[in-house]
Amino acid sequence: MSESKTDPRILRTRRLIMDAFIELSGKKEFKDITIKDITTAAMINRATFYYHFDNIYDLLEKVLSEVLLINLEGSIYENSVLNEETFIRLFKAITDFQLSLSNRCHRGYDDIIARIIRDQLQVIFHKLLVHQHGEGTDQELRTTAVMLSWGLYGASVEWRSSNGHVPPEEYIKGVVPLLINGIS
């Protein structure tokens, strides 16, 4: 009998592994966390770990994606429009996510984190654009979503490098009208 990945026992075990990893990442640098550490903390064996995740980097990516999705609350954008409030809410969510990452997890994994943020933003922007401008070709909407996701992520990196002295909402508020109305 084949078990589904949505079986409650499988979901519970996956959650145990992810929670163990999150707890360990608060105590150790990512590079020092081993599969053995995770399996011991989650009270599972190695085979169970590898049933759920390919390796520790796969686990890192899944945990970060899930945490970001929770921050972004993607479902609230399903029927939203791309307006000032939406841009500010998204920007605040990704800056909160970046701040919530410990320095231990962040160092050396900027590329993974950047890709996860941009990918999630791209999905949200694409949905918003389809909802709002369904008449455009899908390729145009996808390209626009890519540009917006990279731009918003780039602004968050710039905000972070300025030490975040200005609240993220204020930092982006003046730019949003240009994004919405275009530069003319």
C-alpha positions in Angstrom: 0.0 0.0 0.0 1.5 3.3 -1.1 1.3 6.2 1.5 0.5 9.6 0.3 2.7 12.6 1.2 -0.5 14.2 2.7 -1.0 11.4 5.2 -1.2 13.1 8.6 1.6 10.9 10.0 3.9 11.9 7.2 3.0 15.6 7.6 3.6 15.3 11.4 7.0 13.7 10.9 7.9 16.4 8.3 6.9 19.1 10.8 9.0 17.4 13.5 12.1 17.4 11.3 11.5 21.1 10.3 10.9 22.2 13.9 14.0 20.3 15.0 16.1 22.1 12.3 14.6 25.5 13.3 15.4 24.9 17.0 19.0 23.7 16.1 19.6 26.7 13.9 18.9 29.0 16.8 21.7 27.2 18.8 24.3 26.4 16.1 25.6 27.8 12.8 24.0 26.2 9.8 27.4 24.8 8.7 27.7 23.0 12.0 24.3 21.3 12.0 24.4 17.6 10.9 21.8 15.2 9.8 22.5 13.3 13.0 21.8 16.4 15.0 18.4 16.8 13.3 17.4 13.1 13.5 18.3 13.0 17.2 16.4 16.2 18.0 13.4 15.0 15.9 13.7 11.4 17.4 13.7 9.8 13.9 16.2 7.7 12.0 18.3 8.8 8.9 16.1 6.9 6.5 13.0 8.8 7.7 14.9 12.1 7.2 15.9 11.1 3.6 12.3 10.0 2.9 11.3 13.7 3.4 14.3 15.7 2.3 17.1 15.1 -0.2 19.8 16.6 2.0 20.3 19.4 4.6 20.2 22.1 1.8 16.8 20.8 0.6 15.6 21.0 4.2 17.0 24.6 4.5 15.2 25.6 1.3 11.9 24.1 2.4 12.0 25.6 5.9 12.9 29.1 4.5 10.2 28.8 1.8 7.6 27.9 4.4 8.6 30.6 6.8 8.5 33.2 4.0 5.1 31.9 2.8 3.8 32.4 6.3 5.2 36.0 6.3 3.8 36.8 2.9 0.3 35.3 3.6 0.1 34.5 -0.1 -3.6 33.6 0.1 -4.6 37.2 0.9 -3.3 38.3 -2.5 -5.5 35.9 -4.5 -8.1 38.6 -5.2 -6.1 41.7 -4.4 -5.0 44.4 -6.8 -1.5 45.7 -7.2 -1.8 49.0 -5.4 0.2 51.0 -2.8 -1.0 48.9 0.1 -0.1 45.6 -1.6 3.5 46.8 -2.5 4.0 48.1 1.1 2.6 44.9 2.6 4.8 42.7 0.5 7.9 44.8 1.2 7.2 44.8 4.9 6.8 41.0 4.8 10.1 40.3 3.1 12.0 42.8 5.3 10.5 41.1 8.4 11.5 37.7 7.0 15.1 38.9 6.4 15.3 40.3 9.9 13.9 37.1 11.4 16.7 35.1 9.9 19.6 34.6 12.3 23.0 35.7 11.1 24.1 32.1 11.5 21.6 31.0 8.9 22.0 34.0 6.7 25.8 34.0 6.2 26.8 32.2 3.1 23.3 31.4 2.0 22.3 34.7 0.5 21.8 33.1 -2.9 19.4 30.5 -1.6 17.5 33.1 0.4 17.4 35.6 -2.5 16.1 32.9 -4.9 13.4 31.8 -2.4 12.2 35.4 -1.9 12.2 36.3 -5.6 10.4 33.0 -6.5 7.7 33.6 -4.0 7.3 37.2 -4.9 7.2 36.3 -8.6 4.3 33.9 -8.0 2.3 36.5 -6.0 3.0 39.3 -8.6 2.0 37.0 -11.4 -1.3 36.1 -9.7 -2.0 39.8 -9.0 -1.2 40.8 -12.6 -3.4 38.1 -14.1 -6.2 39.1 -11.8 -5.8 42.8 -12.6 -4.6 42.7 -16.3 -5.8 39.4 -17.7 -5.7 40.9 -21.2 -1.9 40.8 -21.4 -0.1 37.8 -22.8 1.0 35.4 -20.2 4.7 35.9 -21.2 4.3 39.7 -20.7 2.7 39.2 -17.3 5.4 36.7 -16.3 8.2 39.0 -17.4 6.6 41.9 -15.4 6.3 39.6 -12.4 10.0 38.8 -12.6 11.0 42.5 -12.9 8.8 43.4 -9.9 10.0 40.5 -7.8 13.7 41.3 -8.4 13.1 45.0 -7.9 11.3 44.6 -4.6 13.9 42.1 -3.4 16.7 44.5 -4.5 15.0 47.3 -2.6 14.9 45.1 0.5 18.6 44.4 0.2 19.3 48.1 -0.2 17.1 48.8 2.9 18.9 46.2 4.9 22.4 47.5 3.9 21.3 51.0 5.1 20.9 49.3 8.5 17.1 49.7 8.3 17.2 53.1 10.1 14.0 54.1 8.3 11.0 51.8 8.8 10.4 49.6 5.7 7.0 51.2 5.1 8.5 54.6 4.9 11.4 53.5 2.8 9.2 52.2 0.0 6.2 54.5 0.3 7.6 57.3 -1.9 8.6 54.9 -4.7 5.3 53.0 -5.0 3.4 55.8 -6.9 6.1 55.7 -9.6 5.7 51.9 -9.8 2.0 52.1 -10.1 1.6 55.2 -12.3 4.8 54.7 -14.4 7.7 57.0 -14.9 6.8 59.7 -17.3 
